[in-house]
């Protein structure tokens, strides 16, 4: 928050909460360098490529099911 002193100059006053947030955002995250870096294998990369394809296929199937359900509801409404 910004407040003004007797001279009319703006002075920034941080509340405890704001100061805490600033401290948290500037804290460094320690890195464990004791363990060697893990090598990424071809299998790992293949899994990363395959996972989105599988997700897309699942979403496509769900979309088809939803479309069929919507069409079923529409046809029932038009008959009544």
N, C-alpha and C positions, 0 to 999 in steps of 0.2 A: 504494500500500500504506500501511497505517496502522501506525505503531509508537509506542511510548511512551518519553518521556524520563525522567530520574531522578525528576522530580516526579510522574510518573504521568499527566501530561497528554498527550492524544493529539496527535501531530505527524504531519502527512501528508508522506511522502517520495515524490517521484515518481522512478521509474526513468527512465533516458535514453529508453527506448522510449516510455513514457507521455508524457513531456514532448514528444517529437517528434510524437506523435499529436495532442497538444493544439495545438501550433504549426501543424501542417498543417490542422487543422479550423478554425482561426481566420484563416487567410490569405485575403485578399480576392482575388477574381478580377478582373483588370483588364478594363474595358469599353472597346472601341474605338469612340470617339465620332466618329472622323474620317469614317466612312462614313455616309451618310444611311440612315435606316431603310428596309427594303425594303417596298414596298407589296404587300399580299396581293390577288391578283386573284380574280375570280369563278371562273376556271378552277382556281386553287389550292384554293378552297373546294370546288368540285365534285369535284376529285380526292380531297380528304380525306373527302368523304361517300361517294364511290364505292368507295374502297379497302376499307373494312370490309364493304360489301355483297359485293364480289367474294370476299373472304376467307371470309365466311359461306357463300356459294354453293359454294366449293371444299370447305369442311369438310363441308357437307351431302352433296355428291357422294361424298366419301371415306367418310363415315358409312354411306351406302347401300351402297357397295362392301364395307365391312367386314361389315355386316349380312348381305349376300348370301353372303359367304365363310363366315361363322359358320353360317348355315343350311345351306349345302352340306356343311360338316364334320359338322354334327349329323345330317343325313340319311344320310351315309355311315356314321356310327357306328351309327345305329339299324338299318341294313340288315345290318351284320356281326354 
